[in-house]
Amino acid sequence: MAVPALTPRNTPPRSLPLREARTRLSQLVAMAELTDTVTVVTRDGDSRPVAAIVPADAARSAAQARADAGRLAEVTAGWSRRLEAQREQAGRRHAAELCAMRAALAEVWAALERRAAPGDAELARLRAGHADLLDG
């Protein structure tokens, strides 16, 4: 059943038996038009809904619903393609930055080795810590 946009979501639609709905049809149609009220019609003596009186804006044909679903699928596919392109671009950018970072670290290690005394324990400790970071 279609629910109009202006009907509060927490308010259940009113329910009337068919006999009463027939008697008050003009009033129910006016209420649907003016206040976006949904009225569920049941068979006399049975609580299961068989029809509904809804505002015209809320009632859509099956063809309109399929067209809306098709349009939604097109829009979703477009956004999906855009997101995938952004993900790929971010991945390439990340790979380039990672390569630049590795090159910079290689330069730093080369400079440290040139300046440090041969067999420097502190430099060996730094190298071991850096290796642990790269492995982890």
Buried (B, 14 or more C-beta within 10 A) or exposed (E): EEBBEEBEEEEEBEBBBBEBBEEBEEEBBEBBEEEBBBBBBBEEEEEEEEEBBBBEEBBBEEEEEEEEEEEEEEEEEEEEEEEEEEEEEEEEEEEEEEEEEEEEEEEEBEEBEEEBEEEBEEBEEBBEEEEEEEEE
